[in-house]
């Protein structure tokens, strides 16, 4: 009997081994991927029910009403509680003086805080293409919307006399989405103006000098060590172009600060209250503007005598920044970048008002504004960001042509004694006749 051999299929061992090897390799890759990033296969989304679809359609529809657009943003940002309740709209009012200004009032549901909305302010501003201010008032959420457009160029036309009823020292910041923004130096005290070369620092400073020269109760002190941009105000302001002259000027302001402190101590009030209470015997405000403050920093290539002068100058400016706000002496310092080697931290911390034009790197913006927003400003001459009291405002500064600035200054040259006979600051202009106190005051 013949043994029937079972038919055995030929198996290609090499092919099976390659297949097994590839499968093992793929599983190993998947295992490594799961360990590193927690990979999970995508699951198809569940179909929405009719109620959710209708609610999403209502919340995301385009509307001409400001309050409806704000509700859409609340939906997209997830500003609702676990029950699906949104902020309840109470009222919307429109400003009579500004048609682009809307004030909306909201009541918050349980489970949400005011901070949730304040943190999302940038999303409201970008979605509405407007300037948005969110704050709490009497237990309600107030959302102010300014839907104006910032122009790319605005000519300088500013009359200080029109604003003296509301402000003591009015100066034009620029045109924002809220319109022309006028600020009072007595409320913000000291300013720091920074930005890259050619951004618009000098143009803004010239417009501020023009606005201050129009004020009949202001004495302007200017330190321009470069002797180029502000030499046109030499005959109508207290002007210094040399380091010794600048030191004499600052020491003079320090002595004036001491005199005013003892004088106002008898009344127990600051200069703003004093001038309002005694309008016939006002004390003049003094504004010190320093262009390119970095030129006053001591460097390693300076002599010992020059280093002493520069250290004394920066130390005196630091004292003014700390103590001069209540006696009516204010500082406006302009420089490209406020590094710690160029400006003292004491001076920088007391310069509450920060104005920054477009910067070339994020670190520059971070140094001035504590954020990177100045780096992302558009490439428009005169576009700036202003920061004070945790408010960041984008504005377009007013453009004052240098030729027009010189012509306007001639109107103030014949009005030097506008303060009165009680104080004549312009006698200090004659530095040739003034006995310098620099050598006597330098530390030995």
C-alpha positions in Angstrom: 0.0 0.0 0.0 1.4 3.2 -1.2 1.8 6.0 1.3 0.0 9.0 0.1 2.0 12.0 0.9 -0.1 15.1 1.8 0.3 17.9 -0.5 2.3 20.6 1.2 2.1 24.1 -0.2 5.4 25.7 -0.7 5.8 28.7 1.7 8.1 31.5 0.8 9.8 32.0 4.2 11.6 35.1 3.0 8.5 36.9 2.0 6.7 36.1 5.3 9.6 37.3 7.3 9.7 40.6 5.4 6.0 41.1 6.0 6.3 40.3 9.7 9.3 42.6 10.0 7.4 45.5 8.4 4.4 44.9 10.7 6.6 44.8 13.7 8.2 48.1 12.6 4.9 49.9 12.2 3.6 48.7 15.6 6.8 49.8 17.2 6.5 53.3 15.6 2.9 53.5 16.8 4.0 52.5 20.3 6.7 55.2 20.4 4.3 57.8 19.1 1.8 56.9 21.8 4.5 57.3 24.5 5.7 60.7 23.2 2.6 62.6 22.4 -0.3 60.5 23.6 -1.6 59.8 20.1 -5.2 58.9 19.9 -7.0 58.2 16.7 -9.5 60.9 15.6 -13.1 60.2 16.3 -15.8 61.5 14.0 -17.7 64.3 15.7 -21.2 63.5 16.9 -24.0 65.1 14.8 -25.5 68.2 16.4 -29.1 68.2 17.5 -31.5 70.8 16.1 -31.4 72.9 19.2 -27.6 73.2 19.2 -27.5 74.0 15.5 -30.1 76.7 15.8 -28.4 78.2 18.8 -25.1 78.3 17.0 -26.7 79.8 13.9 -28.3 82.6 16.0 -25.1 83.3 18.0 -22.8 83.5 14.9 -25.1 85.4 12.5 -23.9 88.8 11.2 -25.8 91.7 12.8 -25.7 95.4 12.6 -26.4 95.8 16.3 -23.3 96.2 18.5 -24.9 94.2 21.3 -25.6 91.3 19.0 -22.0 91.3 17.8 -20.8 91.3 21.4 -23.0 88.2 22.0 -21.4 86.5 19.0 -17.9 87.1 20.5 -19.0 85.8 23.9 -20.2 82.6 22.2 -16.9 82.2 20.2 -14.8 82.9 23.3 -16.7 80.5 25.5 -17.9 83.2 27.9 -20.8 81.2 29.3 -21.3 79.1 32.4 -22.0 75.4 32.7 -25.7 76.0 32.2 -25.1 77.7 28.9 -26.1 81.2 30.2 -24.5 84.3 28.7 -24.2 87.8 30.0 -27.6 89.4 30.1 -27.9 92.7 28.0 -29.4 95.6 30.0 -29.0 98.7 27.9 -27.0 100.3 25.1 -26.5 104.1 24.7 -24.9 106.1 22.0 -22.7 109.2 22.7 -24.3 112.4 21.5 -20.9 114.0 20.8 -19.4 111.0 19.1 -21.5 108.8 16.9 -18.9 106.0 16.9 -19.1 105.6 20.7 -21.4 102.9 22.1 -21.8 102.1 25.8 -23.3 98.7 26.5 -24.3 97.5 30.0 -24.4 93.7 30.9 -25.4 91.6 33.9 -23.2 88.6 34.5 -24.7 85.1 35.3 -23.5 82.9 38.1 -20.2 81.2 37.4 -18.5 84.0 35.5 -16.3 86.9 36.8 -15.4 90.3 35.4 -11.8 89.2 34.9 -12.9 86.6 32.3 -14.2 89.4 30.1 -11.3 91.8 30.8 -8.8 89.1 29.8 -10.6 88.7 26.4 -10.6 92.4 25.6 -8.2 92.0 22.7 -10.6 89.5 21.1 -13.5 92.0 21.3 -11.4 94.8 19.9 -10.1 92.7 16.9 -13.6 91.2 16.1 -15.3 94.6 16.3 -12.4 96.5 14.6 -12.7 99.1 17.3 -11.2 100.3 20.5 -12.9 98.4 23.4 -12.7 99.3 27.1 -14.2 96.8 29.6 -14.7 97.8 33.2 -17.0 97.2 36.2 -19.4 99.8 37.5 -22.0 99.4 40.2 -22.1 95.7 39.9 -22.5 95.6 36.1 -20.2 94.9 33.2 -19.6 98.0 31.0 -18.3 97.5 27.5 -17.4 100.8 25.7 -17.0 100.4 21.9 -15.3 103.1 19.8 -15.7 102.1 16.1 -13.7 105.0 14.6 -10.7 104.6 12.2 -7.2 105.7 12.9 -6.0 107.9 10.0 -2.5 107.5 8.6 -1.6 111.3 8.7 -3.0 114.2 10.6 -1.8 117.8 10.4 -1.1 119.6 13.6 -3.9 122.1 14.5 -4.0 122.4 18.3 -5.1 125.4 20.3 -4.1 125.0 24.0 -6.4 127.9 25.1 -9.5 125.9 24.2 -8.6 123.2 26.7 -7.5 125.3 29.7 -11.0 125.1 31.3 -10.7 121.3 31.7 -6.9 120.7 31.9 -4.0 122.5 33.6 -1.4 121.3 31.1 -3.1 119.9 28.0 -1.0 118.3 25.2 -2.2 116.4 22.1 -1.4 112.7 22.2 -2.8 112.0 18.7 -5.9 110.8 16.9 -7.2 107.4 18.2 -10.4 105.5 17.3 -12.0 107.7 19.9 -11.0 110.9 18.1 -8.4 113.4 19.1 -6.9 112.4 22.5 -5.8 115.2 24.7 -4.1 114.4 28.0 -3.1 116.4 31.0 0.5 116.2 32.2 -0.6 116.9 35.8 -2.5 113.6 35.8 0.3 111.5 34.4 3.2 113.5 35.8 6.3 112.3 33.8 6.7 110.9 30.3 9.2 108.6 28.6 9.2 108.7 24.7 11.0 105.9 22.9 11.2 104.2 19.5 13.5 103.5 16.6 15.1 106.3 14.6 12.7 107.9 12.1 9.5 106.7 13.9 8.2 110.1 14.9 9.7 110.9 18.4 11.0 114.3 17.3 7.8 115.3 15.6 5.7 114.4 18.6 8.1 116.3 20.9 7.9 119.4 18.7 4.1 119.4 18.8 4.2 119.1 22.6 6.7 122.0 22.9 4.4 124.1 20.7 1.3 123.2 22.9 3.2 124.1 26.1 4.5 127.4 24.7 0.9 128.4 24.0 0.0 127.8 27.7 0.3 131.2 29.6 1.1 129.4 32.9 4.0 127.2 31.7 7.8 127.7 31.7 9.5 125.3 29.2 13.0 124.1 29.9 14.7 122.3 27.0 18.0 120.3 27.0 19.1 119.5 23.5 22.7 118.2 23.6 22.5 117.3 19.9 21.7 121.0 19.0 19.7 120.2 15.9 16.0 119.5 16.4 15.0 122.0 19.1 17.3 124.9 18.5 14.3 126.9 17.1 12.8 127.3 20.7 16.1 128.8 22.0 14.6 132.3 22.2 11.3 131.5 23.9 12.3 128.7 26.4 15.1 128.1 28.9 17.6 126.3 26.6 20.8 124.3 27.2 23.0 122.7 24.6 26.1 121.9 26.7 26.5 119.5 29.5 27.6 122.1 32.0 24.6 124.3 31.1 22.3 121.3 31.4 23.6 120.6 34.9 23.1 124.2 36.0 19.5 124.1 34.7 18.7 120.9 36.6 20.3 122.1 39.8 18.3 125.3 39.4 15.1 123.2 39.1 16.1 121.2 42.2 16.5 124.4 44.2 13.1 125.7 42.9 11.5 122.4 43.9 12.8 122.8 47.5 11.5 126.4 47.7 8.1 125.3 46.5 7.9 122.4 48.9 8.3 124.7 51.9 6.0 127.3 50.3 3.1 124.9 49.6 3.6 123.2 53.0 2.2 126.3 54.6 -1.1 125.7 52.7 -1.0 121.9 53.0 -2.1 121.4 49.3 -0.4 120.6 46.0 0.2 123.1 43.2 -3.0 122.1 41.2 -5.3 122.8 44.2 -3.3 125.9 45.1 -3.7 127.4 41.6 -7.4 126.6 41.6 -7.9 128.2 45.0 -5.7 131.2 44.4 -6.1 132.1 40.7 -4.7 135.6 41.2 -1.4 134.3 42.6 -0.7 131.2 40.5 2.6 129.4 40.6 3.8 128.6 37.1 4.2 125.0 36.0 7.7 124.0 34.9 8.2 121.3 32.2 11.7 120.0 31.6 12.2 118.3 28.2 15.4 116.3 27.6 16.1 115.1 24.1 18.4 112.1 23.6 18.8 111.4 27.3 21.3 108.7 26.5 23.9 111.5 25.8 24.0 112.2 29.6 25.0 108.6 30.5 28.6 108.1 31.7 30.7 105.9 29.4 34.0 104.2 29.8 35.7 106.6 27.4 34.9 109.7 29.4 37.3 111.4 31.8 36.7 111.3 35.6 35.5 114.9 35.5 33.0 114.2 32.8 31.8 111.1 34.6 31.2 113.1 37.8 29.2 115.7 35.9 27.1 113.0 34.2 26.5 111.0 37.4 25.5 114.2 39.2 23.1 115.1 36.4 21.4 111.8 36.4 21.2 111.7 40.2 19.6 115.2 40.2 17.1 114.1 37.5 16.3 111.1 39.7 15.5 113.4 42.6 13.2 115.5 40.4 11.4 112.4 39.2 10.7 111.3 42.7 9.7 114.6 44.5 8.7 117.2 41.9 5.2 116.1 40.9 3.3 118.0 43.7 5.2 121.2 43.2 4.5 121.5 39.4 7.8 120.4 37.9 7.3 117.7 35.2 9.8 115.7 33.1 9.6 114.6 29.4 12.5 112.4 28.5 13.1 111.2 25.0 15.5 108.4 23.9 15.7 105.5 21.6 16.0 102.6 24.0 15.9 102.9 27.8 18.6 100.4 28.7 19.8 100.2 32.3 23.2 101.5 31.3 21.7 104.7 29.8 19.0 105.6 32.3 18.8 104.9 36.0 16.1 102.4 37.1 14.8 105.0 39.6 14.2 107.5 36.8 12.6 104.9 34.5 10.2 103.6 37.2 9.0 107.2 37.9 8.2 107.9 34.3 4.6 106.7 34.5 3.6 107.8 31.0 5.2 105.5 28.4 5.0 106.3 24.6 6.6 104.0 22.2 6.8 104.1 18.4 7.5 101.1 16.2 10.5 99.1 17.3 12.9 96.9 15.5 12.8 94.0 17.9 10.4 92.6 20.5 12.9 93.2 23.4 12.8 96.9 22.8 9.0 97.0 23.0 9.1 94.7 26.1 11.5 97.2 27.8 9.2 100.2 27.3 5.7 98.8 27.4 6.1 95.4 29.1 4.6 93.8 25.9 5.5 93.1 22.3 2.8 95.3 20.7 5.1 98.1 19.5 7.0 95.5 17.4 3.7 94.7 15.5 2.7 98.3 14.8 2.1 99.1 11.1 4.9 100.8 9.1 3.3 104.3 9.4 5.3 107.3 10.4 3.9 108.7 13.6 2.0 105.6 14.8 2.5 105.1 18.5 1.4 103.2 21.6 0.7 105.0 24.8 0.7 103.3 28.2 -0.3 104.6 31.6 -2.5 103.3 34.4 -2.6 99.9 32.7 -4.2 101.4 29.6 -2.6 100.8 26.2 -3.8 103.1 23.5 -2.9 103.2 19.8 -2.8 106.6 18.2 -1.5 108.6 15.2 0.5 111.6 16.4 -0.1 115.0 14.9 2.4 116.0 12.2 4.1 119.4 12.6 6.4 120.4 9.8 9.8 121.8 10.9 9.3 125.0 8.9 5.8 125.6 10.4 7.2 124.9 13.9 9.8 127.7 13.4 7.2 130.1 12.1 4.9 129.3 15.1 7.8 129.8 17.6 8.2 133.4 16.4 4.8 134.2 17.8 6.0 133.3 21.3 9.4 135.1 21.2 7.8 138.5 21.9 5.8 137.0 24.8 8.6 136.0 27.1 7.3 137.7 30.3 3.9 136.1 30.1 4.2 134.8 33.6 4.4 138.2 35.2 6.9 140.2 37.2 6.9 137.8 40.1 9.3 135.4 38.2 11.4 136.0 35.2 12.8 132.7 34.0 14.3 134.1 30.9 17.1 135.8 32.8 18.5 132.3 33.2 19.0 132.2 29.4 22.2 134.2 29.6 24.6 131.5 30.4 27.6 133.7 29.6 26.8 136.0 32.5 25.7 133.2 34.8 28.4 132.0 37.2 28.6 128.2 36.8 28.2 126.2 39.9 29.3 122.9 38.4 32.8 122.8 39.8 31.7 123.9 43.3 29.0 121.2 43.5 31.0 118.3 42.2 32.0 115.8 44.8 35.7 115.7 45.6 
